[in-house]
Every structure is written in C-alpha cells, then in structure tokens.
Amino acid sequence: MAAAKGGVCLCEILRFFYSLLFPGLVVCGVLCVCLVTALSVLRLLLQRKKKSVLTNKNGKNQMVIAFFHPYCNAGGGGERVLWCALRALQKKYPEAVYVVYTGDTNVNGQQILEGAFRRFNIRLIHPVQFVFLTKRYLVEDSQYPHFTLLGQSLGSIFLGWEALMQCVPDVYIDSMGYAFTLPLFKYLGGCRVGSYVHYPTISTDMLSVVKSQNVGFNNAAFITKNPFLSKVKLIYYYLFAFIYGLVGSCSDVVMVNSSWTLNHILSLWKVGNCTNIVYPPCDVQTFLDIPLQEKKMTSGHLLVSIGQFRPEKNHPLQIRAFAKLLSKKAKLPSSLKLVLIGGCRNKDDELRVNQLRKLSEDLGVQEDVEFKINIPFDELKNYLMEATIGLHTMWNEHFGIGIVECMAAGTIILAHNSGGPKLDIVVPHEGDITGFLAESEEGYAETMAHILSLSAEKRLQIRKNARASVSRFSDQEFEVTFLSSVEKLFK
C-alpha cells in the first residue's frame, strides 16, 4: 500500500514537472522548425541569386570565386598572399569571375589595384570585382575593449552576411582569418569554402599565457594579478577555442603559412586530411637582384624593421633594444640609425606610431629613429639595399614575409626566437648559419652588437647563406603549392 502511494506520489510529481516543461518544449520545437524553415527558404533564395549572377552575356555559366579580405588595401604580408593567389587562379581559370569582399570604402577598385602594384609589384592578369562592405567597423578590435576575440568573431559573421547578401560565389576563400564566416557561406550560400590561415585566432600558446598569468598584449596586467579573473578568462578562452575549432572544421580546404600555424590548426580544427602548408609568396627574385655590398665599419650602419604597426609586432621592444645598443656605442666605431617601415591600416595603427615616437623621445633616441609609413615598393627596396641588420620582434610570428625579404636582399636578420622564424625561416642552410634569433631586450641589443662587430667577410658569408636558403619562399613555389591545395574546390 505504501509502495502504491509512493508510486502515485512519484507519478504526480512527474506529471507536475511535465506540465511545466511541456509548453516550453513545444515552444522550443516550434522555434526550431521555424528557424530551419527560414534558413531553408533563405538558402533557396541565395541559390537563385547565385544562378542569376553566374550567367554572362553569351548565356554561359561562369564560376564566381570570392576572397574575403576586409583590409585588402593594407600593405602587409597577408595582402601579398591575396594578390598572388588571385594572379595564380586567374592563370589557371581565366574564364572565372573574381570577387574581393573589402571594407576599404575610402578608395575605389582601381586605386586598390594600383596600390597592390606600388607596394608588391603585382599586376593581375584579368579584372577583379570589388564588393565594398560598410560594416567593417564590426571587426575592429577598438570596438571591443573586453572579450575582443569573441566580439570580433561575432562581428565578422555580420560582415560576412553583408558580403553574402551582395554576391553569392561558387568558391569562397577566407584569406584573412575570419573563420566564423565559413559556416555562413558553406551552409547558407552553398559554397565550397577554403581558408588561408596566417595566424590562428586563438592558440594553445595564448592559453598557456593566461594559465601561467603572464602579462602580454592580449592579457592585461589587472587580469594576471587576479587569480579569479585569470580563471574566468581561461574558461572563456577554452570555450572560444572549442567554437573556433567547430567553425574552422567547416573548411573543405585549409592552407596554413608555417609549421607553427600548422601545429595549432591541426590541434584546434582537427581537419588534417585537407590541411597543407603553403608558404606565403615572397618577391625573392626582386630582392636577389640587389648586389651584395658590404659597408666598412667606419661608415654608418642602417637597421631596418618591416611590419605593420600592430600591437603584436612589438615595435617598442625594437626601440628599447636599439636604445640599449646605443648605450654601448663606445664599443661601436660607427653611427647607427633605426628605420621602422610598415603599413598603417587605421587610426589605431596611427596612434601606435605616435606612441612609438613618444617612446623614442623618452629614451632620447628620437634623432636616430625614423618612421616610414605605407611607402612604395621601390623605396622599401632601397632601404633593404642599404641596411646591415633587419629587425623583427613579434613573439610567435606565424611566418614573417618581411624576414624573408630581408634575407633575400642580403640584410642580416635578427628575429624572435619563436614561431615561424624559428621553425621555418632562420634555420641553417646546408649546415651554415643564415641569421640570428633573440628574445629579450638585452638579448637583441647584444646580438646587434655582435653582428656589427663581425668582420666584413663573415657578414658577407652569412648573407650569402641566407640568400641561398630563401628560394623555397618564391612566388613560383607559392603558385604551385597554392593551386595544388585549392584544386579540390574546383572539382
């Protein structure tokens, strides 16, 4: 009898909870059905829009190949990859229509193409159409002082939606690292999607920085000092890494620019069967044409840095190390000058340059430090022709096209002892040294002093070794490996 009562009570309890949950389950079910239906209708409309775009004047269908590159008018290595990739595809698929989604609304398409030629010495074979996006501000890091990675990633979805609404391609390639756009184009746009990953949005190295409570450009001091905030951020990073892995796994083809990037993408995206290393294209031959002319120690020495003025490039380390080098000037019988060459994408980058100028003044080296912003290719080449040392200070740089350019030009490179420079670029060639690596301010200063103290003959031999090692990073090698990797998207 007691058992029966207990059974009755249990049934009543279950009925009570069911009465509470059932309406909610019904509502959720209805919402899911509505969402699936809406997405299906939307995809159908997008497919019809695609068919209307694909027909040319002769009534023949044309393949539309689109690159998502919101900052295509910037002057960094990522933009060189974009233009070389377009040029390679136009050679192989001349009948296709080529589209670039960009947020550079302050210029027109012709100005963008002229900028590509001026900065990279690249001209496209066939026309390219530009789809100008008005919501690029949604991916600006300045919009998200907190939860920046999440904010920019969600912002990229809206930016990708704006792009998709204007043009639905057959093949979509994200060439700038906005992985959250991939599911949008694949499942709603019905596109075959590929990615060229320069730098993972999040990496296990970033997780280790937070876990060990170290201060970095993406880990503020007030978080490192608070154990609770550090744990919260670590949980946030792990969750973000999981979602990043899901969206990245939507790629039909994945290309990465270095061994370092490969290791992280394989760990996060887990799509090893369609992932390949495609080294970025470097204009090696143009720089190899520069004659090797060793300066005498009695003349001045020029030190150059090539890289966009972004926080992760760590230009302050270059200036501080240079100031420390100048403090050892009694041991160096020549005048020294540091020239920082790079691109500015926006007002935030311009502000960083002003802060670097202020740092030079504070350290008393403003007379020996120059800034060259968005300079043309010929001027860049002239600086590399004259330079003795090329500086690069980014921790875990994914690759480093500027490093390869310095080595090809015969400039002795001094890069950070991590990432792509350590694993792929500044490595021995046939057992001979090709450059130098350092980590700390003191380490950079000491290594610069060491390079300048070498005999002219020794420096010349290092430069020759470096030049001999960079042919694997040429435009021609890039075209072969890139076309081989993306072939799956065109079958």
HELIX and SHEET records of a PDB file:
HELIX    1   1 ALA A    2  LEU A   54  1                                  53    
HELIX    2   2 GLY A   77  LYS A   92  1                                  16    
HELIX    3   3 GLY A  109  PHE A  120  1                                  12    
HELIX    4   4 ARG A  136  VAL A  139  5                                   4    
HELIX    5   5 ASP A  141  GLN A  143  5                                   3    
HELIX    6   6 THR A  148  GLN A  166  1                                  19    
HELIX    7   7 ALA A  179  THR A  181  5                                   3    
HELIX    8   8 LEU A  182  PRO A  183  1                                   2    
HELIX    9   9 LEU A  184  LEU A  188  3                                   5    
HELIX   10  10 THR A  204  LYS A  211  1                                   8    
HELIX   11  11 ALA A  221  THR A  224  1                                   4    
HELIX   12  12 PRO A  227  GLY A  248  1                                  22    
HELIX   13  13 SER A  259  TRP A  269  1                                  11    
HELIX   14  14 GLY A  272  CYS A  274  5                                   3    
HELIX   15  15 VAL A  284  LEU A  288  1                                   5    
HELIX   16  16 PRO A  311  LYS A  313  5                                   3    
HELIX   17  17 HIS A  315  LEU A  326  1                                  12    
HELIX   18  18 LYS A  329  LYS A  331  5                                   3    
HELIX   19  19 LYS A  347  ASP A  362  1                                  16    
HELIX   20  20 GLN A  366  ASP A  368  5                                   3    
HELIX   21  21 PHE A  377  GLU A  386  1                                  10    
HELIX   22  22 ILE A  401  ALA A  409  1                                   9    
HELIX   23  23 GLY A  419  GLY A  420  1                                   2    
HELIX   24  24 PRO A  421  ILE A  425  3                                   5    
HELIX   25  25 GLU A  441  SER A  453  1                                  13    
HELIX   26  26 ALA A  456  SER A  469  1                                  14    
HELIX   27  27 VAL A  470  PHE A  473  5                                   4    
HELIX   28  28 ASP A  475  VAL A  486  1                                  12    
HELIX   29  29 GLU A  487  PHE A  490  5                                   4    
SHEET    1   A 7 GLN A 129  PHE A 132  0                                        
SHEET    2   A 7 VAL A  97  THR A 102  1                                        
SHEET    3   A 7 VAL A  64  PHE A  68  1                                        
SHEET    4   A 7 VAL A 171  ASP A 174  1                                        
SHEET    5   A 7 ARG A 192  VAL A 197  1                                        
SHEET    6   A 7 VAL A 253  VAL A 256  1                                        
SHEET    7   A 7 THR A 275  ILE A 277  1                                        
SHEET    1   B 6 VAL A 369  ILE A 373  0                                        
SHEET    2   B 6 LEU A 336  GLY A 342  1                                        
SHEET    3   B 6 HIS A 301  ILE A 306  1                                        
SHEET    4   B 6 ILE A 389  LEU A 391  1                                        
SHEET    5   B 6 ILE A 412  HIS A 416  1                                        
SHEET    6   B 6 PHE A 436  ALA A 438  1                                        
END                                                                             
